[in-house]
Amino acid sequence: MTQPSLTDVDWSKIPAPEDDGGAAHLVGMTIPSVSLRATNDTAVDLSELRGRTVVFGYPRTGEPGKIGLTDDWDMIPGARGCTPQACSFRDLFRDLTSAGAQHVFGLSTQSNAYQTEMAARLHLPFPVLSDEKLDLADALSLPTMDVADLTLIKRLALVVDDAVITNVFYPVFPPDRNAGDVLEWLKANPV
């Protein structure tokens, strides 16, 4: 099935994910030392970053005109909306940094090559991290879903202060509002 528009979505026709408790353990956890390849051709270890970091995770972005991962992708709760989520962080990037985020990253299990193309196409002003081997997902026990023989990170956003997770947004729906919700939290909870 060819992907419909990646950014124009009627969220009333998409099933919302339910809180399965998969992220309840994350607040207060220290980020483990895991090196992830980034779309700016660097290796990033989130545990080494000082200050406030925002990381939004998502299952996988689609490519315009390409066949979807599965025919029922849109009906899998929490699957649809990765591009709108990434674009909302792009559009609010300056506001997020003005509100105290020293670093902003996207995160998925897609390959660095795939993410690099997507980041360029969407004009993302922040790097996207590839957790293709699930090193960070496994170390933090991030909520995941299995689709088409792939393990994908469920959509969430983490606020990390000096390598400690201080807030988690999970589940996230609709995805295009995630950056706005994170921004409001940052404003209400300055460093």
BALUM-646995 format. One record per residue: x, y, z of N, C-alpha, C in turn; residue in three letters. Coordinates in pm, whole numbers, plus 50000, padded with zeros to 5 digits. Layout:
N
R   nc1   nc2   nc3  cac1  cac2  cac3   cc1   cc2   cc3 kegu
R     X     Y     Z     X     Y     Z     X     Y     Z  ALA
...
//
This chain:
191
R   nc1   nc2   nc3  cac1  cac2  cac3   cc1   cc2   cc3 kegu
R 50085 49882 50000 50000 50000 50000 50090 50124 50000  MET
R 50064 50217 49910 50141 50340 49904 50100 50430 50020  THR
R 50198 50494 50081 50171 50583 50194 50086 50701 50148  GLN
R 49981 50733 50222 49913 50860 50196 50006 50973 50242  PRO
R 49959 51094 50241 50042 51206 50285 50103 51175 50421  SER
R 50232 51202 50434 50300 51173 50561 50272 51278 50667  LEU
R 50225 51397 50625 50205 51505 50722 50059 51542 50743  THR
R 49974 51520 50646 49832 51555 50662 49756 51433 50709  ASP
R 49723 51431 50839 49660 51315 50899 49535 51358 50973  VAL
R 49426 51286 50954 49303 51306 51031 49314 51216 51154  ASP
R 49357 51274 51267 49383 51194 51387 49257 51128 51441  TRP
R 49139 51178 51405 49015 51116 51453 48995 50978 51390  SER
R 49067 50947 51284 49053 50817 51216 49167 50721 51251  LYS
R 49255 50766 51339 49371 50685 51378 49353 50643 51524  ILE
R 49370 50514 51556 49353 50474 51696 49465 50528 51785  PRO
R 49425 50583 51898 49521 50638 51994 49582 50524 52075  ALA
R 49712 50533 52106 49772 50432 52193 49724 50450 52336  PRO
R 49721 50340 52409 49683 50346 52550 49809 50337 52635  GLU
R 49801 50390 52755 49916 50383 52846 49924 50241 52901  ASP
R 50024 50168 52852 50044 50030 52894 50142 50018 53010  ASP
R 50184 50134 53063 50279 50133 53174 50423 50109 53130  GLY
R 50447 50101 53000 50578 50068 52948 50687 50171 52974  GLY
R 50648 50292 53014 50748 50397 53041 50745 50442 53187  ALA
R 50664 50377 53270 50645 50420 53409 50774 50415 53491  ALA
R 50866 50332 53453 50991 50313 53529 51100 50414 53492  HIS
R 51080 50495 53390 51189 50575 53335 51228 50699 53416  LEU
R 51131 50766 53479 51165 50888 53552 51259 50853 53667  VAL
R 51371 50925 53673 51472 50902 53776 51585 50811 53731  GLY
R 51569 50745 53616 51676 50658 53566 51792 50740 53510  MET
R 51911 50690 53528 52030 50750 53468 52049 50688 53330  THR
R 52074 50774 53234 52098 50726 53098 52228 50644 53097  ILE
R 52225 50523 53043 52347 50443 53037 52440 50493 52927  PRO
R 52566 50457 52938 52663 50496 52836 52646 50407 52713  SER
R 52585 50464 52610 52562 50395 52483 52592 50494 52372  VAL
R 52678 50456 52281 52712 50543 52169 52620 50514 52051  SER
R 52552 50619 52002 52458 50605 51891 52503 50692 51775  LEU
R 52489 50642 51654 52526 50718 51534 52418 50824 51509  ARG
R 52461 50945 51478 52370 51057 51455 52375 51101 51310  ALA
R 52270 51169 51267 52260 51213 51129 52356 51325 51095  THR
R 52421 51385 51194 52523 51486 51166 52663 51423 51161  ASN
R 52666 51291 51140 52789 51214 51123 52878 51215 51248  ASP
R 52814 51212 51364 52887 51201 51490 52834 51080 51566  THR
R 52903 51044 51671 52855 50944 51765 52814 51019 51891  ALA
R 52695 50992 51941 52642 51063 52057 52620 50964 52171  VAL
R 52673 50999 52287 52648 50924 52410 52568 51018 52500  ASP
R 52439 50994 52511 52351 51082 52588 52394 51093 52734  LEU
R 52461 50991 52786 52503 50993 52926 52611 51098 52952  SER
R 52678 51142 52848 52787 51239 52862 52740 51384 52849  GLU
R 52616 51405 52810 52568 51541 52786 52529 51609 52917  LEU
R 52573 51730 52935 52537 51809 53052 52426 51905 53012  ARG
R 52350 51947 53110 52238 52037 53083 52114 51957 53050  GLY
R 52017 52025 52992 51887 51965 52961 51884 51917 52816  ARG
R 51843 51793 52800 51832 51729 52669 51690 51679 52649  THR
R 51638 51698 52530 51508 51642 52493 51532 51537 52385  VAL
R 51478 51417 52408 51488 51308 52311 51347 51260 52282  VAL
R 51307 51267 52155 51176 51211 52120 51198 51085 52037  PHE
R 51136 50978 52081 51148 50850 52013 51022 50819 51935  GLY
R 51040 50744 51827 50927 50712 51740 50954 50579 51668  TYR
R 50847 50514 51619 50867 50385 51552 50950 50393 51424  PRO
R 50908 50471 51326 50983 50486 51201 50913 50586 51111  ARG
R 50991 50666 51044 50935 50762 50949 50917 50692 50814  THR
R 50818 50738 50741 50793 50684 50608 50863 50768 50503  GLY
R 50859 50720 50380 50914 50794 50268 50800 50823 50172  GLU
R 50791 50949 50125 50682 50984 50032 50681 50891 49911  PRO
R 50564 50840 49879 50547 50756 49761 50595 50613 49775  GLY
R 50646 50577 49891 50695 50440 49911 50588 50355 49976  LYS
R 50603 50227 49964 50508 50132 50022 50524 50134 50174  ILE
R 50413 50133 50245 50415 50132 50391 50469 50001 50444  GLY
R 50513 50002 50569 50570 49883 50632 50470 49768 50632  LEU
R 50345 49799 50664 50237 49700 50660 50112 49769 50606  THR
R 50021 49690 50553 49897 49748 50500 49813 49814 50608  ASP
R 49825 49766 50732 49743 49819 50841 49820 49915 50932  ASP
R 49931 49970 50885 50016 50057 50967 49936 50165 51039  TRP
R 49847 50232 50967 49769 50341 51028 49678 50293 51140  ASP
R 49642 50165 51141 49551 50113 51242 49622 50053 51363  MET
R 49754 50053 51361 49831 50007 51477 49841 50127 51572  ILE
R 49782 50118 51692 49786 50232 51783 49928 50282 51809  PRO
R 49951 50409 51781 50081 50470 51805 50180 50459 51690  GLY
R 50144 50391 51583 50238 50374 51473 50244 50498 51384  ALA
R 50131 50546 51341 50127 50656 51244 50163 50788 51311  ARG
R 50240 50871 51244 50263 51006 51292 50407 51043 51317  GLY
R 50502 50962 51272 50644 50990 51300 50691 51116 51228  CYS
R 50651 51133 51103 50691 51253 51030 50626 51378 51092  THR
R 50495 51378 51122 50438 51496 51188 50505 51527 51323  PRO
R 50542 51424 51398 50610 51446 51525 50746 51512 51502  GLN
R 50824 51459 51409 50956 51516 51380 50943 51660 51330  ALA
R 50843 51685 51245 50824 51820 51192 50781 51918 51301  CYS
R 50705 51870 51400 50665 51960 51508 50786 51998 51593  SER
R 50879 51905 51615 51001 51940 51686 51088 52034 51603  PHE
R 51088 52014 51472 51160 52106 51383 51102 52247 51394  ARG
R 50970 52256 51386 50904 52386 51385 50917 52460 51517  ASP
R 50930 52388 51628 50941 52449 51760 51084 52443 51816  LEU
R 51180 52406 51733 51317 52388 51779 51372 52511 51851  PHE
R 51358 52628 51792 51410 52752 51855 51341 52778 51989  ARG
R 51210 52754 51994 51136 52774 52119 51183 52675 52226  ASP
R 51208 52551 52186 51254 52450 52281 51390 52488 52338  LEU
R 51480 52535 52252 51613 52574 52301 51604 52701 52385  THR
R 51515 52792 52349 51495 52913 52430 51438 52879 52567  SER
R 51363 52768 52575 51303 52726 52702 51395 52635 52783  ALA
R 51520 52621 52739 51617 52549 52821 51672 52420 52766  GLY
R 51622 52371 52654 51676 52247 52598 51809 52278 52529  ALA
R 51917 52229 52586 52048 52252 52525 52073 52158 52409  GLN
R 52005 52044 52410 52017 51945 52303 51878 51891 52272  HIS
R 51851 51866 52145 51728 51801 52101 51769 51691 52003  VAL
R 51713 51571 52022 51742 51459 51933 51615 51383 51902  PHE
R 51606 51331 51781 51510 51228 51747 51577 51094 51771  GLY
R 51498 50988 51784 51551 50854 51811 51459 50750 51750  LEU
R 51516 50661 51670 51440 50546 51620 51536 50431 51596  SER
R 51481 50317 51558 51563 50200 51529 51598 50192 51380  THR
R 51564 50294 51304 51600 50293 51163 51749 50318 51146  GLN
R 51802 50277 51033 51946 50291 51007 51984 50438 50997  SER
R 52111 50466 51023 52162 50602 51012 52148 50654 50869  ASN
R 52170 50569 50771 52158 50612 50630 52015 50656 50601  ALA
R 51918 50578 50647 51777 50612 50625 51744 50743 50697  TYR
R 51787 50754 50821 51756 50874 50898 51823 50998 50839  GLN
R 51944 50984 50787 52015 51098 50729 51939 51154 50609  THR
R 51886 51066 50526 51804 51111 50412 51681 51184 50463  GLU
R 51614 51126 50563 51491 51185 50617 51520 51320 50681  MET
R 51627 51330 50757 51661 51456 50825 51688 51567 50723  ALA
R 51754 51532 50614 51780 51631 50508 51650 51670 50438  ALA
R 51567 51571 50406 51440 51597 50336 51347 51684 50419  ARG
R 51345 51661 50550 51254 51736 50638 51320 51863 50696  LEU
R 51446 51886 50661 51519 52005 50708 51521 52013 50861  HIS
R 51557 51902 50924 51561 51898 51070 51685 51971 51120  LEU
R 51668 52062 51217 51782 52138 51270 51853 52067 51385  PRO
R 51819 51944 51410 51877 51864 51519 51910 51725 51465  PHE
R 52003 51656 51529 52038 51521 51484 51932 51419 51525  PRO
R 51925 51313 51446 51843 51197 51478 51938 51082 51505  VAL
R 51912 51010 51614 51999 50901 51658 51945 50766 51612  LEU
R 52034 50681 51567 51996 50546 51524 52027 50447 51635  SER
R 51921 50382 51684 51936 50274 51782 51901 50143 51712  ASP
R 51964 50124 51596 51933 50011 51509 51953 49877 51579  GLU
R 52049 49870 51669 52076 49744 51741 52003 49737 51874  LYS
R 51918 49837 51902 51837 49842 52025 51922 49851 52151  LEU
R 52043 49904 52141 52130 49914 52258 52071 50004 52366  ASP
R 52027 50124 52329 51968 50215 52427 51830 50167 52469  LEU
R 51750 50122 52372 51615 50073 52403 51621 49960 52504  ALA
R 51713 49867 52485 51725 49755 52578 51780 49800 52714  ASP
R 51880 49887 52713 51942 49932 52838 51843 50007 52927  ALA
R 51751 50083 52865 51651 50158 52941 51518 50084 52952  LEU
R 51506 49971 52886 51378 49899 52876 51269 49992 52822  SER
R 51302 50061 52712 51203 50149 52649 51088 50065 52597  LEU
R 50967 50120 52596 50855 50046 52538 50875 50029 52388  PRO
R 50853 49906 52341 50870 49875 52200 50748 49799 52148  THR
R 50742 49788 52016 50639 49708 51952 50705 49630 51838  MET
R 50653 49514 51811 50704 49432 51701 50607 49438 51585  ASP
R 50659 49482 51471 50579 49496 51349 50663 49448 51232  VAL
R 50607 49358 51152 50674 49309 51031 50816 49261 51062  ALA
R 50831 49181 51166 50960 49124 51207 51063 49229 51248  ASP
R 51017 49349 51284 51105 49455 51333 51062 49495 51473  LEU
R 51158 49527 51558 51128 49583 51690 51145 49733 51679  THR
R 51038 49806 51710 51034 49951 51695 51008 50016 51831  LEU
R 51067 50133 51852 51043 50208 51975 50904 50271 51967  ILE
R 50828 50255 52074 50699 50323 52080 50722 50473 52100  LYS
R 50631 50552 52051 50645 50697 52055 50646 50750 52199  ARG
R 50749 50829 52228 50762 50891 52360 50855 51011 52349  LEU
R 50863 51087 52455 50962 51195 52463 51018 51195 52604  ALA
R 51149 51215 52612 51219 51217 52740 51281 51354 52761  LEU
R 51272 51405 52883 51348 51522 52923 51457 51469 53015  VAL
R 51582 51498 52981 51697 51445 53053 51780 51561 53105  VAL
R 51806 51562 53234 51888 51665 53296 52015 51601 53349  ASP
R 52129 51640 53293 52258 51584 53335 52253 51432 53343  ASP
R 52202 51370 53236 52197 51224 53218 52093 51153 53305  ALA
R 52005 51227 53373 51897 51165 53451 51763 51203 53389  VAL
R 51679 51104 53365 51547 51129 53305 51458 51195 53410  ILE
R 51413 51318 53380 51331 51392 53476 51183 51397 53438  THR
R 51152 51372 53312 51011 51367 53271 50997 51281 53147  ASN
R 50882 51214 53137 50853 51128 53023 50714 51162 52972  VAL
R 50703 51175 52842 50574 51192 52776 50543 51059 52708  PHE
R 50441 50990 52759 50406 50857 52708 50269 50819 52759  TYR
R 50179 50768 52679 50190 50764 52534 50175 50904 52475  PRO
R 50213 50918 52351 50206 51045 52281 50098 51035 52174  VAL
R 49999 51123 52183 49895 51129 52081 49818 51259 52094  PHE
R 49790 51326 51986 49844 51302 51853 49991 51345 51847  PRO
R 50067 51279 51762 50211 51302 51757 50252 51445 51723  PRO
R 50174 51513 51643 50213 51649 51601 50199 51751 51713  ASP
R 50144 51711 51827 50133 51802 51942 50242 51775 52047  ARG
R 50323 51672 52025 50422 51633 52124 50521 51744 52155  ASN
R 50574 51809 52053 50673 51916 52076 50611 52030 52155  ALA
R 50487 52064 52127 50418 52169 52201 50399 52132 52346  GLY
R 50366 52007 52373 50351 51960 52511 50485 51965 52585  ASP
R 50591 51924 52516 50725 51930 52577 50762 52075 52605  VAL
R 50735 52163 52510 50767 52305 52528 50695 52363 52649  LEU
R 50568 52333 52665 50493 52384 52781 50553 52331 52911  GLU
R 50596 52205 52913 50657 52149 53032 50790 52218 53062  TRP
R 50870 52242 52959 50998 52311 52979 50977 52450 53037  LEU
R 50878 52521 52987 50850 52656 53038 50806 52651 53183  LYS
R 50728 52551 53219 50677 52539 53356 50781 52482 53453  ALA
R 50888 52422 53398 50990 52354 53480 51128 52398 53437  ASN
R 51162 52526 53456 51294 52571 53412 51406 52504 53490  PRO
R 51522 52499 53429 51638 52437 53493 51683 52525 53608  VAL
//
